[in-house]
Every structure is written in C-alpha cells, then in structure tokens.
Amino acid sequence: MSAPPRLRGVTTDAAAISGGTAAEIADSVRGLVERGHLSPGDALPPVRALAEQLGVNRNTAVAAYRVLARSGVVVSQGRAGTRVARRSRVPQEGFADAGSLRDVGTGNPDPHLIPDLGPALAAAAGRHVLYGEPTIDRDLLAWAREWMAPDVPADAEQLRLTLTSGAVDAVERLLAQALQRDDTVALEDPCFLASIHLAQLGGYRAVPVPVDAEGMTVDGLRDALAQGVRAVVCTPRAQNPTGASLSARRAAALREVMSAHPYVLVVQDDYYSYLSRQPFHSIVGPEHQRWALVRSVSKFAGPDMCLAVTACDADTASRLEMRLSPGTTWVSHLLQRITHSVMTDEAALGLIDQAGAHYAKRNAGFAALLTEQGLPTVAGDGMSLWVGLPVSARAVAERMTRRGWLVRTGDDFRLEQTEEPSRHLRLTVHDLGDEDAATLVADLVEAVHEAG
C-alpha cells in the first residue's frame, strides 16, 4: 500500500494521521504528538485535505479537530491553519512569580474588601440536596431574577436563568453551543485574557473589534459582522484591560448595528456589576433573538465564589440547561446558599459598595499623579488602570523590573500578535499606599525617559 501523499505546508509525520471516525482521528493525532512524531508548532492538514486523505466526510474531520482543540492538543489560527499547541504557558490573570518584585499587574480585588464568609457558611448548612432536584436554589433564583430582569429583553415572569461556575465557564458554554470549529467570534481588542484562551481552545477564529473610551467601537462591530461572525462577546462595563464602559450613545449605536443581525449570539459579560460606578447599557435590542447576559459574583464576593448567573433567550437557555444536570456540572447548592446569604446581607452589601468606591478613588488618584508627571492617563472603571506610553511597554517593563516592580504590558491582551510592541501597561494600584504610589509613579516616569 503506497504512503499517503505529503501535503503542502504540512509536516511529513502529519500525513500519518489515520482513522475513520472523529474519535479515531483525534486519538491518532494525540498519539503522534505523545510519541514525538508531531512537535509543538507543527502544521496539521487543512480540514478538507484531511478528509480527502482519510476518505471521510468533512464534518468528521471538523469534529476531530474540535475535540483536539478543546483538549488543548492543537490550536486553530484561522487562515494560518491548525497547529500542534505549544507548551508555553498562556498568560493568566492573578499573581505572577514575582520573587522579590512588587507585583502591580495582578488584577486582583483587595481581600480586606471581600465580605466575611463565616456567617454565610453557617447559614448555608441545611438539608441535603438530592439528584433530580432543581439545579437552582429557590431563594437564590428569586434574588437573581430581581438582579437580572431589568437589563434583559425578556418578560420578568418568563425569564430563563442558569448558573455556571463563574463567568468564564458561562462564556465557554455559550460559545460551545453556538459555534463550531473555525466559526468566527467577535472579541474586543485589547481583550480579556480568558476570552483569548477560550477562542484558542475552541478552535474559533477571533475577529478583533477595537475598544475606545466608550467601549466597543461601532465601525469595528460593523466590520466584524461583515466578516460573518456568529457570536459577539462584549463587556458593557469595566472592560478588561482598558476599563472602558459603554456610554448610552455608544450602546444605542451598537444596538442599531446589531438590529440587522438578530440571530448572531450576543454575550454581554457584566462581570463587574455591583462594583461598577457606571450605569449598565445593553447592546441587545428588544427584537434580538440570540442573547445572553452573564454576571459573576467573584469580583466582589471573592474569586473562590465560582458562581455566575446567566439570563438568555429561551433556546439558548434550553441548551445550557441540558449540560447542567445534577451530579455532573451543576453549581453546588451550598455555594448558592452562601452567595444568597452574602448578597442579601446589608453589611456585606455595604462593604461591596465601599470596595467599588475604593477602587475608583485609588485609580483616579493614581491617574492624576501620572498626568501631572507627563503621562496623561484617564481612570476607567474596574480594578486596574490602562496606561498609555510614548515608548515600547516591553522596554519600560524591563526597566521597571530593575526598580523592583513587576508590571503587565498590553502585549498579553492583544488578539493578534504583531512585531510592533504595545505601548500600554495594565497596572493594579488600588492596594498601594500614598508613599508607594508616589514611588511607582516616579519610577515609571524615569523608566519611560530611559526607554525613550
């Protein structure tokens, strides 16, 4: 039997892929990777070429690559094809290995401004929940309905809610039920790190939509829709990393653009909700057919409180509910009861409001210091600042390391990596005292001058 032909631009070992079903093909690729016949960065055959090579339907090849992408074996790079995933660490939120450096790139909340969970833990103890019972606790459902109903295009009495293990889990499930491998999804640029990761693992082609001071841009969204995106992920408030929030004018313009595409799924990730100093403005109009509003409690109740509420249209809700059966992927009722106890406690709500005011005040003060020193900065909403620089952020970051600071450059948040380095830093400064803040500003100004 003759060897399969070598495909242009594809490694020789990739031609050894075999199988007649999606599972067999995925196992074959995984085996080639595990045995070292395929290395990180190696190109795999295009879907059509692989289907012809193996004599299978194109959808079978698509399903195989989708399985591999979700397990992290391969990554889809749009027109650049599919390649074996590199083992380099994907940038993540949170503390980095800073060593002796002061880390000001974490994006973390202040633990002193997170409500004490002790009383809530005691209140959560109750009867055991058994298989087959409703996945959402009755008291939490009533509270969540009041939280979500005013901001979605659905009748309050018929509003469909689902719970997931955090906002990232919700967005991943929403995209998975709406998209297939190689489908396009519109993401903000610069983008939240988790959204970049989800697009890579899902094998979706991310179409960047620029963000300015008023949020996602109208022309950017219009261009993305012209490219046939099947889903749009938008952060209406405290966009990460820029801190931008949608203005009423911008939201209205985006709703008008979306009105011509009622069956494109719109996911609004309002993760900052209770902490935000800005009003919520939706880009979903009353006639839109595919939509979801996601709100997590992690930023104000603590990162370990992995719970998010999702309100969505009836069809999308049904798809999500099928994957949230008791005993498999439902959210623990203990966690639900703790959340309800915290979010209905006056003292806890007062602390959450205090936290939101603290983050806003500290960011505004630091932005003013930078502006005074010749680095004009506007404080947006959120826990961090997006600081524009006149020089390469990488060059500044290197010099800040020598001064004892670990900062995060805008390169991590780009959807499309280019040779031109970013000229932005994302800084988390709300936990710095006045003296440390002044030192950081002085060091940053010096580093910029040196880099320039």
N, C-alpha and C positions, 0 to 999 in steps of 0.2 A: 504494500500500500504506500503510495507516494506521500511525502510530508506536505502539510498544508503550506500554501504559498505565503511568503513573507509580505506583510502589509506595509505600505509606505508610511514611514514615520513611527512605526511600532516596533518594539524590541522583538528580537528573534524568539525569545522564550514566551512572549505573549501569544505567539502562534500555536503554542502547545496547549492552549485552553481547550477543554473538552466539556461534553455534557449535552443532554437533550432537554433538560428542564432548568428552570431558573435556579433551583436549589443545587442541582448538579454543577451548573456553570459557576455559581458563586463558590462552591466548595473547591472546584478546580483552581480558580484564581487564588483563593485563600491558601491552598496547598502550595502553589507555585511561589507565593510570597513567603510562606513559612519555611520552605526549603531553600530560599535564597535565589531561586531562578528568576524571580522578579524583584527588583530593588526599589526603594523609595524614589519616586520621581519618574519611574519608567512609564511610558505611554501604553495604554491598552487600545485595542481596536475600536474604531467607532461602532456604535450600535448596529448600524446597517451592515457593516463589514463583518462583524462578529456573527450576526445572524446568518449571513451567506456562508461564512466559513464553516459553521456548525450545522447548517441546514435546518434552522429553527425559525419560528416566527419572530419578527422584530420585537413584539411585545414581550416575548420570553427573555430576550437579551436585555431589554429595558428593565424588567423586573429583577434580573440577576444583578445588574449594576446598582439598582436601587438598594437591594439587600446589602451589597458590599459597601455602599456609601453610608448607610445607616449604622453599620458596624465599624466604620472608621477605617476600612481596608483601603478604600480608594476615595478620591475627591474629584468632583466634576468641576472643570474650569471653562464651562461654556464652549465657545468656539475653539478653545485650545484643547478640547478633548478631555478624556478621563485618564488620570494617572494614579499610580500607587501612592498612597498617602505617605508623606514624610513623617518621620517620628519626632520632628521638632515640636516643642511644646506650644500649643495655641495660647495666645495671650488671654488671661483671665482677669476678672475683677478681684479686688481684695488685696491683702498684703502680699508683697513680693519678698524674696530672700534678700533683705536689705543689709544684713550683717550689722555693722556699726553705723550705717547711714540712717538718717531720719526720713521715713517714707511719707511723702506727701502726694502719692499718686493712688491711694487705696480706693477711694470712692465709698468708704465705709461710713455708717452712721456712728454717732457718739454713743457708746454703751451706757453712759450716765443719763442719756435722754430716752432710753428704751424702758417702757413700763416694767415694773417688777412682776414677774410671772408667778411668784409664790402663791398669792391668794387665788389666782386663776387656776393654778394646778389643783389646789384643794377643791375648788368649786367644780372642776371637771369630773371628779370621781362620781360615778353613778352606776346605774345598771349597765350590764354588758350589752353590746350591740351584736346581733346575730346575722348570719348570712341571709340575704333576701330582704333585709330591711331597706328603707330609703337611704340613698347614699348621702343625702344632705340632712343634717340635724335640723329639727323643726325650728328651734329658736334662731339658729344661725341663718336659716333660709328667710325668716321674716326680716331679720336685720339687713341681710344682703339685698333683699328686694327693695327696701327703702333706700339703700345706698346707690343702687344701680338704675332704678326705674326712671329718675328724672332726666337721665342723659342718653337714653337709647330710643330708637324709633319703634317702640312696641307698646302695646297696652299693658299697664301695670299688672292687671289681673292675669294676663296670659304670658307674662314674661318668663322665658325659659332660662334657668340658671344652672351652671355646672361648676364643680370645684376641681381644681388641679393642684399639683404640688408646686405651686409658685407660678409666676408669670411666664418664665422661660418654658416651663413644661406646657403651659396653655398654648403659647405661640407655636411650639413644636407640633402639638397635636392638631391645631387648627390648620397649619400648613400641610401636614401629612395627609389629612382627609380631603384636602382641596387640590393638591399638586401631585404630579408625577415627576420622576427624574427628568431633568433637562427643561422642565417648565420654568418660566420666568417669574420672579417676585421682585417688586419694587421695595427697596430698602433705603432709608435715609443715609446720606453720606456727608460728613462722617457718621459712623454707625455704632450702635451699642455692640460690644464685643460678642455677647451671646447670640445676637441675630446673625452676625457674620459666621459664627461657628455652626448655627443651625442650617444655614444655606449650604455650607460646605458638606456637612454630613448628609443632608437630604438630597444632595446632587442637584440642587436648584441653581439656575443661573440668576444671579443677583443683578438687578438693574439699578444703578445709583440715582437717587433723587437728591440734589443739593439742598442743604439747610441753611437758612439765613436767620437773622434776629427774630423773625416772626414765624419760624418753623419751616416745614416742608414747602418748597417753592412751587408755584403754580406751573411755570413752564417746565420744571423738572418732572412733575407728576404727569403733565400732558405728554411729554416725550416718552416717558416710561409706558404709558397706556398705548401709545402709538406703536410700541415695540411688542405689544401683545401680552403684557404681564397678566397673570391670572390671580395675583394677590398683591395687596399693598399693606405694608406694616408701617404704622405711623405712631409717633409719640406725641400726644397732644400737649403735654406739659413736661417741663424739666427734661427736655431731650438730652440723652446721654450720648456724646460728651459735651455738647455745646451749651446746655442749659436753656435753649430756646423753648418758648411756649407759643402755641398758636394764638394769634390775635383774632378777634371776632371778624375783622375784614378778611384776613387770610383764610380762615376756616370757611367763610361763605364762598370765597373764590374757588377753594378746593372742592367744596360740595357741588358747585356748578360743573366743574370738570368731571367729577365722578358721576354726575347725573346721566351722562351719556354711556356709562358702563355699569349698569345696575347689577350685573351678575359677576363682577370682579369682587372677590372677597376682600373686605377692608377690615384689618385688625388694628384696633386702637389700644395701645399698651399704655394705660394711665397708671403706671406703677407708683408714681409719687403722690397721687391723690390727696390724702389727708395732710401731707406736709406742704403741699404747694401753696404758694402765695398768689397764684394766678387762677382766674376762672377757667372752667372746662369749656372748650369749644369743640364740637364734633365736626368731622368732615363727611359724615354719613347723613344723607337726607332722608325724609320720610318714605320715599319710594324705593330706596335701595334694598336689594333682595338678599345680598350675602354680606353679613357684617358681624363683628364681634367686638365687645368692649371688655378688656381684661384689667382687673385691679388686684394687686397683691397687697398683703399686709406686712411684707418682710422689711421694708424700709423704716417703718415706724414701730412695729411690734417685735422686730428682731429677725436677722437673717435665718435663724433656726426655725422660725414660724413659716414653714413651707406651705403656704396656702394662698391660692388666688381664686377669685370669683370671676366667672366669665358669663356675660349675658350675650346671647347671639340669636340669630334668626332660627326659626323652628327646624329647618332642615339641618343646619349645622349643629344645633343642639342635639338632635337625634343621633347624629354621627358620633359626637363626643360622648354621649351617654352610653353608647354601646361599648366603649372602651373603659368605662369607669364602673365596672361591676364589683360588688362586694367581695373582699378577699383577694383581689388582684391589684387593681390600680386605683381604688377609691382612696379618698383622703380620710385619715383616721378621725373617728368621731371624738376622741379625746382632744385632738388638735383643734377640731371645730369648736368644741365647748370652751377650750382655753381662749380661742380667738373671740368668741362671742362674749365671754366674761370680760376680757380686756377692752373690747370695743364698745361696751355698754357701761363701763365704769367711769364716773365723772373725773376722778383723779387721774386715771390713765389718759383720758382724752385731753385733759388739761396739760399733761406732760408732753403729749404728742404735738399739741399746738405750740407749746413752748419750744419744742425741738425745731419745728418748721421756722419759727421766728428767729431762733438762734442761728440756723444755717444761713438764712437770708441776710441777717445782720453782719455776721462774720465775713461772708463773701463780699458784701457790699463795701465793708471797711477795707478789706484787702485790695479790692479792685481800685478803690480810691487812692490807696498808697502807691500802687503800680502806676496809675495815671499821673500822679504827682511827680513820679520819677521818670516820666517819659515813655512809659509803656501803656498806652491807652487801653483800658480794659473795662468792659461792661459786665456787671454781675447778672447772670440769668437766674433761672430758678434751678433748684437742685442742690446737691451736696458738694459739688465741685465747681471750679472756675475754668473757663476756656480762654486761655491767654494767648493772644496773637503776638508774634515776634517778628522783628525785621530781618532775622537771620535763621539759619537752619536750627530746628529744635534739637536735632541729634547733637550738634556741636555744643549747644547750650547745656544739654543734659550731661554730656561728658564733663564739662567744667563745673556743673553743679555737684557731681559726684565727688570731685576733688575738694569741694567745700563742705561735704558731709550730708548732702541731700540726695534722695532718690526721687526723681520726677518721672512723669509719664509723658511721652511725646505723642503727637497726633498721628504718627505713622501707624500705631496699633489699631486705630479706629477707621482706617481707610478701607473702602470696599475693593478698590483696585490699586495695587501697589505700583508705584512709579519710581523712576530713578530720582525724580525731584523730591527732596526731603520735605516733610511737613514743616510748617512754620507756626505750630501751635503746641502748647503744653496744656494738659489737663491736671489741675492742682486741687487737692483736697486739703483745705486750710482751716476748716471750722474748729478744729481742736487745738490750734496754736494760740498761745497767749500773746499779748501785745508785743512783748520783747522778742519772742521767737518769730512772730510775723514780720517785725521790722528787720530782723536779721535775714530772713528769707528774701524779702524784697531787695535789700542791699546786695545780697549775694547774686540774686537773679539779674539785677541791673549790671553788675560787674561782669557776669558771665556773658551777657549779651554783648557788651562792649568788646570783650576779648574775642568772642566769636566773629564779630564784625570787622 
